[in-house]
């Protein structure tokens, strides 16, 4: 810490503005604060150990919880968040000077082209059988094929997030939300946003939330003969579904939101607080599309100890082949992050994470203002009580603001990913969701 103060004093006295020096100074300042947060959490965990009573397992759990809670609070400290923001800004200046954006653009174009051949291979292993349905725009829609004719009248369109890939809801046959709902008689379609190229960076929130979802719904109506489609919005996909429903609810039968962030002011997770303090403008201007690796790094930094120890903890006891397969499938999905379209990222961060305009009915999409009170269709809000990515308070507020009289909140005692793949969720949650939806089809 003394060295950091000395560097800060030297930096202030320096009359030369050097972006490289600025970068290393900001990095050192952030690293110092970040390490202090880890040390502080370790001290809390040690104190918990000294005061612990009970079985060895109970003591271990108390130490782990104490460390995790302390680190979470330390990483939300305003000084650390400000230091992180300054470090990222200094890095972005270097990015702009080195011509990284053009290099990244060429790289994204190459990856986008290669993924056209690789993604079909990955996306068909252990996945529910599906077919590609061509729609207007730069993406295709999936239709999950079933051997039986759908029992439910209204088709369901799953709107995925732009973060990570869509197959979290169809990870493995035994823990597939898609297969669970399909077995209940639903005809299911889903967005597959693919891997964006550099030339996609100008696509806006309006493009996705209105045009692309609108095109998908029109295609479903054309194929099925139905007048309306039910929407299922996963995470950020729920934001898209809300926007479309607010503007075109004549086409929507029911609306399901799954761990969707809509009210950021009440309680922020580490990722949400970091995101709300970053300059989305500078990030997008420097990088174009937001790199997937940057998101992965942020997820690791929110608890690096957990990241390092989870393999040891998981394999500390015997595991079946099914359990091992599920573990590595989840790990693959977690780090299979695609770049996020620059303009969409900018709009969501500025309007939702910074200014909290969506829940205030002040969010602007194109020339329209999104008024959640105008949504009167049935809505089901699914929340994970232990979700550390989208806290329950961030999702539950929609029930109080939305205009519908037919609305239901399901709070399930599990985390963000557990809502999709846990055995309790498949035994209790998704049958309840299917029942709610079938009663309104």
C-alpha positions as CSV (number, residue, x, y, z in Angstrom):
1,X,0.0,0.0,0.0
2,X,2.9,2.4,0.8
3,X,4.4,1.7,-2.7
4,X,1.0,2.5,-4.2
5,X,0.9,5.9,-2.4
6,X,4.4,6.7,-3.5
7,X,3.6,5.9,-7.1
8,X,0.5,8.0,-6.8
9,X,2.5,11.0,-5.6
10,X,5.1,10.5,-8.4
11,X,2.3,10.3,-10.9
12,X,0.8,13.5,-9.7
13,X,4.1,15.4,-10.0
14,X,4.9,14.0,-13.4
15,X,4.4,16.6,-16.2
16,X,4.5,14.0,-18.9
17,X,1.3,12.3,-20.0
18,X,2.2,8.8,-21.1
19,X,-0.6,6.4,-21.8
20,X,1.6,3.4,-21.2
21,X,2.7,4.7,-17.9
22,X,-0.8,5.6,-17.0
23,X,-2.0,2.1,-17.9
24,X,0.6,0.5,-15.6
25,X,-0.1,2.9,-12.8
26,X,-3.8,2.3,-13.0
27,X,-3.3,-1.4,-13.1
28,X,-1.1,-1.3,-10.0
29,X,-3.6,0.8,-8.2
30,X,-6.5,-1.6,-9.0
31,X,-4.4,-4.7,-8.3
32,X,-3.5,-3.3,-4.9
33,X,-7.1,-2.6,-4.0
34,X,-8.2,-5.9,-5.3
35,X,-5.6,-7.8,-3.3
36,X,-6.7,-5.9,-0.2
37,X,-10.2,-7.1,-0.8
38,X,-9.0,-10.7,-1.0
39,X,-6.9,-10.3,2.2
40,X,-9.8,-8.6,4.0
41,X,-12.1,-11.5,3.1
42,X,-9.5,-14.0,4.2
43,X,-9.2,-12.3,7.6
44,X,-13.0,-12.6,7.9
45,X,-12.9,-16.3,7.1
46,X,-10.1,-16.8,9.6
47,X,-12.1,-15.1,12.3
48,X,-15.0,-17.3,11.4
49,X,-12.7,-20.4,11.8
50,X,-11.6,-19.2,15.3
51,X,-15.2,-18.8,16.4
52,X,-16.5,-21.9,14.7
53,X,-18.2,-24.8,16.5
54,X,-19.8,-28.0,15.3
55,X,-18.8,-30.7,12.8
56,X,-15.9,-30.3,10.4
57,X,-18.3,-29.9,7.5
58,X,-20.3,-27.2,9.3
59,X,-17.1,-25.3,10.1
60,X,-15.9,-25.6,6.5
61,X,-19.3,-24.3,5.2
62,X,-19.2,-21.3,7.7
63,X,-15.6,-20.4,6.6
64,X,-16.6,-20.6,2.9
65,X,-19.8,-18.5,3.4
66,X,-17.9,-15.9,5.5
67,X,-15.2,-15.5,2.9
68,X,-17.7,-15.3,0.0
69,X,-19.9,-12.7,1.7
70,X,-17.0,-10.6,2.8
71,X,-15.4,-10.7,-0.7
72,X,-18.7,-9.8,-2.3
73,X,-19.0,-6.7,-0.2
74,X,-15.3,-5.7,-0.5
75,X,-15.5,-5.9,-4.3
76,X,-18.5,-3.5,-4.3
77,X,-16.4,-0.9,-2.4
78,X,-16.7,2.5,-4.2
79,X,-12.9,3.0,-4.0
80,X,-12.2,-0.3,-5.7
81,X,-14.9,0.1,-8.3
82,X,-13.6,3.6,-9.1
83,X,-10.0,2.2,-9.4
84,X,-11.2,-0.6,-11.7
85,X,-13.0,1.9,-13.9
86,X,-9.9,4.1,-14.2
87,X,-7.8,1.0,-15.1
88,X,-10.2,0.0,-17.8
89,X,-10.3,3.5,-19.2
90,X,-6.5,3.5,-19.4
91,X,-6.5,0.1,-21.1
92,X,-9.1,1.4,-23.6
93,X,-6.8,4.3,-24.5
94,X,-4.0,1.9,-25.3
95,X,-6.5,-0.2,-27.3
96,X,-7.4,2.9,-29.4
97,X,-3.7,3.8,-30.0
98,X,-2.6,0.3,-31.1
99,X,-5.3,-0.2,-33.7
100,X,-6.8,-3.1,-31.7
101,X,-10.3,-2.4,-33.1
102,X,-9.4,-3.2,-36.7
103,X,-7.5,-6.3,-35.6
104,X,-10.5,-7.4,-33.4
105,X,-12.8,-6.7,-36.3
106,X,-10.9,-9.0,-38.6
107,X,-10.7,-11.7,-35.9
108,X,-14.4,-11.6,-35.2
109,X,-15.2,-11.8,-38.9
110,X,-13.0,-14.9,-39.1
111,X,-14.5,-16.5,-36.0
112,X,-18.0,-15.7,-37.2
113,X,-17.2,-17.4,-40.6
114,X,-15.6,-20.5,-39.0
115,X,-18.5,-20.9,-36.5
116,X,-20.9,-21.3,-39.3
117,X,-19.3,-24.8,-39.7
118,X,-18.4,-25.5,-36.1
119,X,-21.5,-24.4,-34.3
120,X,-23.8,-27.0,-36.0
121,X,-21.5,-29.8,-34.8
122,X,-21.4,-28.5,-31.2
123,X,-25.1,-27.6,-31.1
124,X,-26.4,-31.0,-32.1
125,X,-24.5,-33.1,-29.6
126,X,-26.8,-34.0,-26.7
127,X,-29.3,-31.3,-27.8
128,X,-33.0,-31.7,-28.5
129,X,-33.5,-32.3,-32.2
130,X,-34.1,-29.0,-34.1
131,X,-34.3,-27.5,-37.5
132,X,-33.2,-24.1,-38.7
133,X,-36.0,-21.7,-39.8
134,X,-34.9,-18.9,-42.0
135,X,-36.2,-15.4,-41.0
136,X,-35.6,-11.9,-42.2
137,X,-32.4,-10.3,-40.8
138,X,-29.0,-11.6,-39.8
139,X,-30.0,-14.6,-37.7
140,X,-31.9,-17.9,-37.9
141,X,-34.5,-19.3,-35.6
142,X,-34.6,-22.9,-34.2
143,X,-37.7,-25.1,-34.2
144,X,-37.5,-28.0,-31.8
145,X,-38.9,-31.0,-33.6
146,X,-41.1,-33.5,-31.7
147,X,-42.2,-37.0,-32.6
148,X,-45.7,-36.2,-31.2
149,X,-48.0,-33.4,-32.4
150,X,-48.0,-30.5,-29.9
151,X,-50.9,-30.7,-27.4
152,X,-50.8,-27.0,-26.6
153,X,-52.4,-24.6,-29.0
154,X,-50.1,-21.6,-28.7
155,X,-46.5,-21.9,-29.8
156,X,-43.7,-20.8,-27.5
157,X,-40.8,-18.6,-28.7
158,X,-37.7,-18.6,-26.4
159,X,-35.8,-15.4,-26.6
160,X,-32.2,-15.9,-25.5
161,X,-29.7,-13.4,-24.1
162,X,-26.8,-12.0,-26.0
163,X,-24.4,-13.2,-23.2
164,X,-23.3,-16.8,-23.5
165,X,-25.0,-19.2,-25.9
166,X,-28.5,-20.4,-26.0
167,X,-28.0,-24.1,-25.1
168,X,-28.1,-23.5,-21.3
169,X,-31.8,-24.3,-21.6
170,X,-31.0,-27.5,-23.6
171,X,-27.7,-28.5,-22.0
172,X,-28.2,-32.3,-21.7
173,X,-31.2,-34.5,-22.3
174,X,-31.8,-35.1,-18.6
175,X,-31.6,-31.5,-17.7
176,X,-33.1,-29.8,-20.7
177,X,-35.7,-27.2,-20.1
178,X,-36.6,-27.4,-23.8
179,X,-37.2,-31.1,-23.6
180,X,-39.2,-30.7,-20.3
181,X,-41.6,-28.2,-21.8
182,X,-41.7,-30.2,-25.0
183,X,-42.8,-33.3,-23.1
184,X,-45.7,-31.2,-21.7
185,X,-47.0,-30.7,-25.2
186,X,-45.5,-27.3,-26.2
187,X,-44.4,-26.4,-29.8
188,X,-41.1,-24.6,-29.1
189,X,-39.1,-22.1,-31.2
190,X,-36.0,-20.3,-30.1
191,X,-33.7,-17.5,-31.2
192,X,-30.1,-18.4,-32.1
193,X,-28.2,-15.1,-32.3
194,X,-25.1,-16.9,-33.6
195,X,-21.6,-15.3,-33.4
196,X,-21.6,-11.6,-34.4
197,X,-19.1,-10.3,-36.9
198,X,-17.6,-6.8,-36.8
199,X,-20.2,-5.5,-39.3
200,X,-22.9,-6.4,-36.8
201,X,-21.7,-3.9,-34.2
202,X,-24.2,-1.2,-35.4
203,X,-27.3,-3.4,-34.7
204,X,-29.4,-1.7,-32.1
205,X,-31.7,-2.7,-29.3
206,X,-34.5,-1.8,-31.6
207,X,-33.2,-4.2,-34.2
208,X,-33.3,-7.1,-31.8
209,X,-36.3,-6.3,-29.6
210,X,-38.6,-5.2,-32.3
211,X,-37.5,-6.2,-35.7
212,X,-35.8,-9.6,-35.1
213,X,-38.4,-10.8,-32.6
214,X,-41.1,-9.4,-34.8
215,X,-39.8,-11.3,-37.8
216,X,-39.6,-14.5,-35.7
217,X,-43.1,-14.2,-34.5
218,X,-44.5,-13.5,-38.0
219,X,-42.7,-16.6,-39.3
220,X,-44.1,-18.7,-36.5
221,X,-47.6,-17.4,-37.2
222,X,-47.2,-18.2,-40.8
223,X,-46.0,-21.7,-40.1
224,X,-48.6,-22.6,-37.4
225,X,-51.6,-20.5,-38.4
226,X,-51.8,-19.2,-34.8
227,X,-52.7,-15.5,-34.3
228,X,-50.5,-15.1,-31.2
229,X,-47.2,-16.5,-29.8
230,X,-46.1,-16.9,-26.1
231,X,-42.7,-15.4,-25.3
232,X,-40.1,-16.8,-22.9
233,X,-37.3,-14.3,-22.2
234,X,-34.1,-15.7,-20.6
235,X,-32.0,-13.1,-18.8
236,X,-31.3,-10.2,-21.2
237,X,-33.7,-11.9,-23.6
238,X,-36.4,-11.0,-21.1
239,X,-35.5,-7.3,-21.7
240,X,-36.1,-7.9,-25.4
241,X,-39.4,-9.8,-24.7
242,X,-40.6,-6.9,-22.5
243,X,-39.8,-4.3,-25.1
244,X,-41.6,-6.2,-27.8
245,X,-44.6,-7.0,-25.6
246,X,-44.9,-3.3,-24.6
247,X,-45.0,-2.2,-28.2
248,X,-46.8,-5.2,-30.0
249,X,-48.7,-7.2,-27.4
250,X,-51.5,-7.9,-29.9
251,X,-49.1,-10.6,-31.2
252,X,-48.2,-12.0,-27.7
253,X,-50.4,-14.5,-25.8
254,X,-48.3,-14.9,-22.6
255,X,-45.0,-13.6,-21.3
256,X,-42.5,-15.6,-19.2
257,X,-39.4,-13.9,-17.7
258,X,-36.6,-16.0,-16.4
259,X,-34.0,-14.2,-14.2
260,X,-34.4,-10.9,-16.1
261,X,-32.7,-7.8,-14.7
262,X,-35.2,-4.9,-14.7
263,X,-34.6,-2.9,-11.5
264,X,-30.9,-2.4,-10.7
265,X,-31.2,0.2,-8.0
266,X,-32.5,-2.0,-5.2
267,X,-29.6,-4.4,-4.9
268,X,-26.5,-4.8,-7.1
269,X,-24.4,-7.9,-7.5
270,X,-20.7,-7.4,-8.0
271,X,-21.0,-7.7,-11.8
272,X,-24.0,-5.3,-11.9
273,X,-22.1,-2.7,-9.8
274,X,-19.0,-3.0,-11.9
275,X,-21.1,-2.8,-15.1
276,X,-23.0,0.3,-13.9
277,X,-19.7,2.2,-13.3
278,X,-18.0,1.3,-16.6
279,X,-18.1,3.7,-19.5
280,X,-20.0,1.8,-22.1
281,X,-19.4,4.5,-24.7
282,X,-15.6,4.3,-24.3
283,X,-15.7,0.5,-24.3
284,X,-17.8,0.2,-27.5
285,X,-16.0,3.1,-29.3
286,X,-12.6,1.3,-28.6
287,X,-13.6,-2.3,-29.2
288,X,-16.8,-2.3,-31.4
289,X,-18.4,-5.5,-30.2
290,X,-17.7,-6.2,-26.5
291,X,-15.2,-9.1,-26.3
292,X,-16.5,-12.3,-24.7
293,X,-13.2,-12.9,-22.9
294,X,-13.7,-9.6,-21.0
295,X,-17.0,-10.9,-19.6
296,X,-15.4,-14.2,-18.7
297,X,-12.6,-12.3,-16.8
298,X,-15.1,-10.3,-14.9
299,X,-17.0,-13.4,-13.8
300,X,-13.7,-14.9,-12.6
301,X,-12.6,-11.8,-10.7
302,X,-15.8,-11.7,-8.7
303,X,-14.6,-14.8,-6.9
304,X,-11.2,-16.2,-8.1
305,X,-10.8,-18.5,-5.1
306,X,-14.1,-20.3,-6.0
307,X,-12.9,-20.6,-9.6
308,X,-9.6,-22.2,-8.5
309,X,-11.0,-24.5,-5.9
310,X,-14.3,-25.7,-7.5
311,X,-12.6,-28.6,-9.4
312,X,-10.9,-29.8,-6.3
313,X,-14.1,-29.5,-4.2
314,X,-16.3,-31.1,-6.9
315,X,-14.0,-34.2,-7.3
316,X,-13.3,-34.6,-3.6
317,X,-15.9,-37.3,-3.6
318,X,-16.9,-40.0,-6.1
319,X,-18.9,-38.8,-9.1
320,X,-20.9,-40.7,-11.7
321,X,-20.3,-40.4,-15.4
322,X,-23.6,-38.4,-15.7
323,X,-22.5,-36.0,-13.0
324,X,-19.0,-35.5,-14.6
325,X,-20.6,-34.9,-18.0
326,X,-23.0,-32.3,-16.6
327,X,-20.2,-30.5,-14.7
328,X,-18.0,-30.1,-17.8
329,X,-21.0,-29.2,-19.9
330,X,-21.8,-26.3,-17.5
331,X,-18.1,-25.3,-17.5
332,X,-18.1,-25.2,-21.3
333,X,-21.2,-23.1,-21.4
334,X,-19.9,-20.6,-18.8
335,X,-16.8,-19.8,-20.9
336,X,-18.4,-20.1,-24.3
337,X,-19.0,-16.4,-24.4
338,X,-19.7,-14.7,-27.7
339,X,-19.0,-11.0,-28.3
340,X,-21.9,-8.7,-27.5
341,X,-23.2,-6.4,-30.1
342,X,-21.6,-3.0,-29.3
343,X,-24.7,-0.7,-29.7
344,X,-27.0,-3.1,-27.8
345,X,-24.5,-3.4,-25.0
346,X,-24.3,0.4,-24.8
347,X,-28.0,0.9,-24.7
348,X,-28.7,-1.7,-22.1
349,X,-25.9,-0.6,-19.8
350,X,-26.7,3.1,-20.1
351,X,-30.5,2.8,-19.8
352,X,-30.9,-0.3,-17.5
353,X,-27.7,-0.6,-15.4
354,X,-26.8,3.1,-15.1
355,X,-30.1,5.0,-15.1
356,X,-32.6,2.2,-14.3
357,X,-35.0,3.6,-16.9
358,X,-36.8,0.3,-17.8
359,X,-38.5,-0.1,-14.4
360,X,-39.3,3.7,-14.4
361,X,-41.1,3.4,-17.7
362,X,-38.6,5.8,-19.3
363,X,-36.5,3.6,-21.5
364,X,-36.2,4.7,-25.1
365,X,-36.0,2.2,-27.9
366,X,-35.8,3.9,-31.3
367,X,-38.5,6.6,-31.2
368,X,-40.6,4.8,-28.6
369,X,-40.8,5.0,-24.8
370,X,-41.3,1.6,-23.1
371,X,-44.2,1.7,-20.7
372,X,-44.4,-1.5,-18.7
373,X,-47.9,-0.5,-17.5
374,X,-49.2,-0.9,-21.0
375,X,-48.5,-4.7,-20.9
376,X,-51.8,-6.4,-19.9
377,X,-51.1,-9.9,-21.1
378,X,-50.6,-12.7,-18.5
379,X,-47.0,-12.7,-17.1
380,X,-45.0,-15.2,-15.1
381,X,-41.8,-14.1,-13.4
382,X,-39.3,-16.8,-12.5
383,X,-36.7,-15.8,-9.9
384,X,-33.8,-17.7,-8.3
385,X,-33.6,-16.8,-4.6
386,X,-29.8,-17.6,-4.5
387,X,-29.1,-15.9,-7.8
388,X,-25.8,-14.0,-7.5
389,X,-25.9,-12.7,-11.1
390,X,-29.4,-11.3,-11.2
391,X,-30.5,-10.7,-7.6
392,X,-34.2,-11.5,-6.8
393,X,-35.0,-7.8,-6.1
394,X,-33.8,-6.9,-9.6
395,X,-36.4,-9.3,-11.2
396,X,-39.3,-9.2,-8.7
397,X,-40.1,-5.5,-9.2
398,X,-41.7,-6.2,-12.6
399,X,-44.7,-7.7,-10.8
400,X,-45.5,-4.4,-9.1
401,X,-45.0,-2.2,-12.2
402,X,-46.5,-4.2,-15.1
403,X,-50.1,-3.5,-16.0
404,X,-51.3,-7.0,-16.2
405,X,-53.9,-8.3,-13.7
406,X,-53.0,-11.9,-14.4
407,X,-49.4,-12.1,-13.0
408,X,-47.5,-14.6,-11.0
409,X,-44.1,-14.7,-9.3
410,X,-42.3,-17.9,-8.7
411,X,-39.3,-17.7,-6.3
412,X,-37.3,-20.9,-6.4
413,X,-34.6,-21.6,-3.8
414,X,-31.6,-21.9,-6.2
415,X,-29.2,-19.9,-8.2
416,X,-29.0,-18.5,-11.8
417,X,-27.7,-21.7,-13.5
418,X,-29.5,-24.0,-11.1
419,X,-32.9,-22.7,-12.4
420,X,-32.0,-24.4,-15.7
421,X,-30.2,-27.6,-14.8
422,X,-30.8,-28.7,-11.3
423,X,-32.9,-31.8,-10.5
424,X,-35.2,-29.9,-8.1
425,X,-36.0,-27.4,-10.8
426,X,-36.9,-30.1,-13.3
427,X,-39.0,-32.0,-10.8
428,X,-40.9,-29.0,-9.4
429,X,-40.3,-25.6,-11.2
430,X,-40.7,-26.5,-14.9
431,X,-43.8,-28.6,-14.4
432,X,-45.3,-25.7,-12.6
433,X,-44.3,-23.3,-15.4
434,X,-45.8,-25.7,-18.0
435,X,-49.0,-25.9,-16.0
436,X,-49.3,-22.1,-15.8
437,X,-48.7,-21.7,-19.5
438,X,-51.1,-24.5,-20.6
439,X,-53.9,-23.0,-18.6
440,X,-53.5,-19.9,-20.7
441,X,-52.9,-21.4,-24.1
